[in-house]
Amino acid sequence: MDILEFLDKSPVNFLAVKTLAQELLAAGFKQLCPGDAMPEVKPGDTFFVTKNDSSLYAFRMGRQPLAEAGFHIIGAHCDSPTFRIKPNGEIKCEGGLVKLNTEVYGGPILSTWMDRPLSLAGRVMLRGTDPLHPQTRLLHISRPLLVIPNLAIHFNRQVNDGVKLSKQKDMLPIMGIDGKGLEGGALLDLIADELATNKADILDFDLYLYDATPACILGLHQEFISSGRLDDLSMVHAGLEALLESDKQPATTQVLAIFDNEETGSQTKQGAGSPFLANMLQRITLAQGGTQDDYFRAVEQAFMVSADNAHAWHPNYSEKYDPTNHPQMGGGPVIKINAAQKYATDASSSATFAEVCRLAGVPHQYFVNHSDVAGGSTLGNILAGSLPLRGVDMGNPIWAMHSCRETGSVDDHKYCIRAFTQFYNL
C-alpha cells in the first residue's frame, strides 16, 4: 500500500490501526488477543496484538535467542492533533443551522482547520449482551460533511494582523441545516444511518474531525507529499513497509510498536508511557522458553528507533532554526538531539543509526533546537521510563507540523523505508 492510500484510509487512530491490521493479516501475520495465554513462539513466527482499538504491536521472531540478540524495535504513534466531538454535541442555531461542540485534541494550528471540507471518523459503542463489553463499530464518513467558516474580513479588519482564536467559540464546525426539527437527533441519526444500526443502541462514541481532502503529491518535480497527519502516520507507514519487506527469517526479533496518545502525553494504557509493550516483550521471552533474567538481558541487547517527524528548514523563517543543524527537505532521515533529554538520542545511539543509514545507502541529517526556541518531546524518552532501552529519536523533515495539512518529501519517505528495512535485517 502506498503512502497516499494509507493516509486516506487512516483519518484517525482507530482507522490507522484497522488499516495496519488488514495489511498484516494479508501478509500472514496472526492476530492474538492480549487477554489470552501466549502460545509458544519459534523463529519466523509473525503475530500482532492491539490495545484499545488504537494501538498495535507487531512481532517477527528472530533466529537468535532473545537473551543474546534482544529486539529491534521501531516505535511510532498513530494519533494526530484534531478536535473531538463532545457528548451532547449538537448545538441548534437560528435558521436551523446545526453546529457541533468540540474540544481540542493535542496541539493543532487552529487557523489551518478553517474553511476546509472536514468530516468525521472514529469509533462508536453499541449496546451488546454484556454491559462490560459493548460492541465496537468503526465509523469513517468519507464524504465532506463539516466546515469551520472564518469570519469575513469586513467584520474583522485586523484579521491579517493576527487574531487570537477561541477554541470554544471560533472552532465549532457547522454540520448543516436540520429541517427535521428534532431535538439532538441529527448527529445520532447520521451515525445510525452510516452504521445501519438502531439509534437507541448507540451508547457513546469517540469521534474526531479530519481533513476530507485526499492526500496528494505536488511540486515542480512531484517531490512533495501533502496531507493531514503526516505527523506521525508517515513514520507508521514506513515502519509497516519495512517490516513487510524485511527478512522473513531474521537473526534478531523485529518489533513494530504503534502507540496512541503521543500528542497528549502518552500516559494512557495504549500510550508509550504504559507498561503494555514491556509486558508483551516479557511474555514473548517466556513463551520462547526463556526466564525472567533472559528478558532483562534481552532488553539490554535491544535497540529502539523512536520515529516521529522532525522540523524541515523553512525558507521564510530561517531565524527559528539552529545555524548548523537544520534539516533540509529531501536530505534524508533526521537524527534528533536535545541536551535536556527531550529525545532519547545520545552519541552511541546516534552513531548506530547513522551507520544503519550508511549501510542502507541513505543520507541522514541532524536536528537540534535553536537554543532560544523551546522544542517538544516524543516517544523515546517516555518509553524509556518503562523499558531502559538504548535508542535514537529520529524522523523525516516536514513543514507545518500540527497544521491541518502538512508537507513532506517523497524522497525522504523512500529513504526512511530503506533505513528501517536495513535496521530490521541487522
Buried (B, 14 or more C-beta within 10 A) or exposed (E): BEBBEBBBBBBBBBBBBBBBBEBBEEEEBEEBEEEEEBEEBEBEBBBBBBBBBBBBBBBBBBBBBBBEBBBBBBBBBBBBBBBBBEEEBBBBEEEEEBBBBBEBBBEBBBBBBBEBEBBBBBBBBBEEEEEEEBBBBBBBBEEEBBBBEBEEEEEEEEBEEEBEEEEEEBBBBBBBEBEEEEEEBBBBBBBBEBBEBEEEBBEEBBBBBBBBBEBBBEEEEEBBBBBBBBBBBBBBBBBBBBBBBBBEEBBBBBBBBBBBBBBBEBEBBBBBBBEBBBEBBBBBBBBBEBEEEBBEBBBEBBBBBBBBBBBBBBEEEEEBBBEEBBBBBBBBBBBBBBEEEBBBBBEEBBEBBBEBBEBBEBBBBBBBBBEEEEBBBBBBBBBBBBBEBBBBBBBBBBBBBBBBBBBBBBBBBBBBBBBBBBBBBB
